[in-house]
Amino acid sequence: MRLERRRAHGLVPTALGRELAPRAEQALLGAADVLTRPAPPELAALERVFVVRGSDESGVVLAPALAAAAAREAPRVRFRFVPEGDEDPADLRDHVDLDVGTLPPALPSDVRVRRVADHGHSALVRPAAPVG
């Protein structure tokens, strides 16, 4: 099957090449469409409730900053904080948009993780406190 023939001035499509050109163009446009990222959503028009799972401490720390950012950038976005629980990563697929906490030993490959902070815990004890 020849799609082009050599001529003195370069390559010239054969009858079959001319016949297949529109279908080939459609196939290439379809492939380009699949590979092109969609435009990000317009934040000001986004209307959604995001579920955030974490400890009470993470809610106290995150809620004010998230609310302020949403008020500025996406005023129709709301956050619902839910307590830590089973910590099953499968929940992230259906029920939880963001899980703030410690990492389990293994995560599914489709779960994205980003370390946002490291902190330790301290305990304050009065000098005369009973031990044991």
Secondary structure, 3 states (H helix, E strand, C coil): CCCEEEECCEEEECHHHHHHHHHHHHHHHHHHHHHCCCCCCCHHHCCEEEEEEECHHHHHHHHHHHHHHHHHHCCCEEEEEEECCCCCCCHHHHCCCEECCCCCCCCCCCCCCCCCCCCCCCCCCCCCCCCC
